[in-house]
Amino acid sequence: MRTADEMRERWLRELPLILRRPGMYATDGQNVDVFLSMRMRDMCFLDDRDADDTGIRTAMLSYGKLGVVGPFQAVFGERSPYTDEVASVWAEVFHRLGYLAVDRLLGPAERAPLTGLRDWIADRDVRRGEVLDTFGPPSFEIGRNILCYAPDDGSGWTFFDCFGEPAQRYRPGKGDYTCERDEDPLVRDARVPAEGFEDGLILTLYGRVLRWGPGWWIDHPGDTARSPET
């Protein structure tokens, strides 16, 4: 039988692996949410941190009755399982609790460009590579879809959510399809610290099309207040 210290060390080793590849441990965002919530409860119980566990669970109620995955489904529909997005929210939680180390913490000069993020995106298309060129390597990366930037002052993380749509092409003479992955996917949105989910959600042009369709600019003009073609 494992001792408490051995169990704690095992969980600490497993945690970054789970958060970086949540799809290997759960089939959808709701299951990721439940799994990581239980893991937090167990780790807090082991360390006599019941107050921290209770406080975080209370804060998580702001996501609604469906849990963390709920706002993502409400905004973008069910085109994705949102395993990575849900894991990103929990990655920040575990980091705040001291259970997750990150590769990089952003100092004042490094995080300063993030304050102008809304103007930088401004309803235009941005690719993952451009984010890396502009802001440098992420503090924590989940799959290839989520880039997380953590400040060194303990304030909230900034997330860039990429969404690659695999392209299917028929292969003449083969009688089947080939699936091609976008190696530099588009950014769908950025999430910045805010009181509510939508308050902190910044959509790229691609994100607006995913949310409202090609005619997004008619009823949801955003920052440009015009058709993207004009």
N, C-alpha and C positions, 0 to 999 in steps of 0.2 A: 504494500500500500504506500502511495506517495505521501510524503509529508507536505505541510502547507507551503513551505519554502520551495520544494520541488515543483509543486503544482503552479505556484506563482511564476517561477522561472520558465516553465513550459508555456504558460499562457503569454508571457512577455515575448518569447521567441516566435510564437505562432501569430501574434497579433499583426505585425507588419505584413506578413505573408497573406493573411486573410484580407486585410484592407487593400492591398495592392491588386489582388485577384479575387474579388468577392464572388464572381461568377462561378468559381470552382467550388464554392461552399454553399451556394444557395441559387435557386432558379430565377428569382425575381427580387425586386427591391423590397417588397414587403417581408419576404423571408430573411433578407439581409438585415433588415431593421430589427426583426424579432431576435435573430441570432446574436447580433452585436449588443442589443439591449440586455440580453441574458448574460453575455460575457462581461459586460460592465458591472452588472449586479453581482456576479460571482467574484470579480476582482475587488470590488469595493467591500463586499462582505468579508473577504479574506483579510483585507487591510483595515477592518473596522472603520470604514468610511461610509456608513449608512446615510449620513446627512448629505454627502456629495451625491450619492445615488438618488436620493429623494429629490434633491434640487434639480438635477439634470432631467429626471423623469418629468418633473413639473414643467420645466422649460420646453421639453419636447411636445407637450400637449398643444403648443401653438401651431404645430403642423397639421392638426386636425385628426379626425377619427380614423383615417386611413394610415396615420403615421407619417414618417418622413417622405414616403413615396407619393403621398396624396397631392401636394402642390405641383409636383412634376407632371403627374398624370392630368391634373386639372388644366395646366397650361399647354402641354405638348401632346396630350392624348396618350394612347397606349401603343405607340409605335416602337417603344423601347421598354425593356424590363427595368431600367433605371437602377441596376445593381451598383454601378460605379458611382452614380450621383448620391445614392443613400450612404454608401461607404464613405464618401468624402465628408459628409456631415458628421459621421461618427469618428472619422479620423481626427477632426478638430477636437471633438469631445475627449478622446483618449489622450491627445497631446496635452490638453489643458489639465487633465488629471495626472500627468506625468508618466503615463504608461506607453507613450509612443514618441520615439525620437525621430526628428526629421533631418533631412540632409542639409538644410540651409534655413537660417532665420534672417529676415530682411531688416537691416538697420534703417535709420531715418532717410538717408540718401537713396537707398535701394527701393524703399517703398514709396517714395515721393511721387514717381510717375503714375502709381496706381490711383492717386487721388484724382487724376484727370481721365480716368478710365471711360467714363460715360461719353465724354467728348471724343476720345480716341476711337471708340467703336462707332458711334454716330451713325447707326443704321447702315454700316458698310460691311462688306465681307472681309473676314479675317481668317487666316489659316493658323494652324497650330504652330508651324515653324515661325511665323511672324511674332507670335507671343513669346516664344523662346528667344528670338533675336532681340526683342524689345525689353523683356523683363528678366532674361537670364534663366538658368535652370530652376525648376520648381523646388519648393521645400519638400513636397511629397507628390508622387505621381501614382495615379490609379489606372491600371491598364495603359492604353494610349489615349484615353478619352478625357481624363480629368487632370488638369494641372492645378496644384494647390500652392498658394504662396502665403507663408506664415510670417507675421511681423515679430520682431524681437521684444515688443513692448506689451505683449499679452492681449492686444486687441484682436478683433476677428480676422479670420482668414479670408482671402480672395480666391475664388475658383474660376477657372475657364473650362467650360464644358464643350467638348468637341463631339461631333456626331457625323460619322462616316456612313454614307449610304452605299452598300456594295452594289456594283454595277454588274448585271447579268447580260451576257452576250451569247447568242446562239452560235454554235460551232458547225458550220456547213460540213456535211459529210460525216460528222461524228454523231449527230442525232442527240446532242445534249447541250447543256449550257455551261459556260465557265463563269466563275464569280471573281471579280477583280476588286480588291480593297484599295481605297484611297490611302496612299502612304502619308499624305499630309492633309488630314481632314480639316474641314471647315469648323470654326468655332460657332456653336449655336447660341451661346450666351455666356455672360460673366455674372458671378454672384458676389456681391460685396456686402460687408456688414451693414445691417439695417434692422429696424424693429420688426418688420414683417417680410415674408418671403418675396412678394411681388415688389415691395419697396426696394429691395436689394438686387432685383433681377434686371440685367441690362441685355437687351436682345441685339444681336447683329442683324444685318439684312437677311441672312439665311435663317436666323431664329424667328424673325417676323413672318417669313414665308411659311415656316414649319408650324407656327402658331395659328396664323390667320389666313394662309393661302396667298396666291400671287397678287390678289387685290387688296392686300393688307393696308396699303397707303391711303385707301379711300376713307375707311372708318377709323384707322389707327395710324395717323400720319407720323407719330413719333417725332424725332428731332428734325427730319428733313421737311416734313409737311408737304411733300410733293411725290409724284411718281418717281421711282428710281431711274427712269429712262430720261427724265427731263433735267 
